[in-house]
Amino acid sequence: MNSAQNGTPRSDGMEGSAGSQALAAAAGVLSALSARAPSGDDMKGKALAIISNSRPWSEFANSSQMSVPSVSEIRDRVEQNSQYYIYNYATILVALSVITVLVSPLSILGLVAILGAYTFLYILNPDRIQVGPVSLDQRTKGAALALFALIILWLTGAGSTFITLLCVVGCVSVVHMLLRKPPGEADFDTAFTNGSAV
């Protein structure tokens, strides 16, 4: 009886120790991820930068500056247009992602859950918060939110949809890079045409 009674607390103590070690390990992983994760302000700033740095859409979709490239022009067009219109391609991806979420009920539920987590982490608790042994600062919050969002995307099946969306936007972007004359070449052609007309 004494040994059994003495053994039970030891078992509970071992389970408690294992649980503490698991929490400590999770905290270490979260801290490692948070060192590389952007904060909420960083993500918001990057989203605004994508929109504000996009080239004028009238210029982006100017059909008069589209032509089938020769083999020698392909490399230059892809290199120059990929850098010049990178924010336009990113804006298209963001816009289509929003539309995809809005037309999918499960994606809407996932978006609500992610927005709820964002509200809790950044609006209701703008400062550092303590969750058990884990202290969440701005970057740790960003890592936790990103991990939560990935889980939600997997559960709702939105992950595969997003991958398909990436492929579609990638193909559209490549076609535009190939057909759109590089900015320097387009400007030269315009100036030459105007000069001839004068």
Beta strands, then each sheet from edge to edge (+ up, - down):
strand 1: 129-131
strand 2: 134-136
sheet 1: 1+ 2-
end
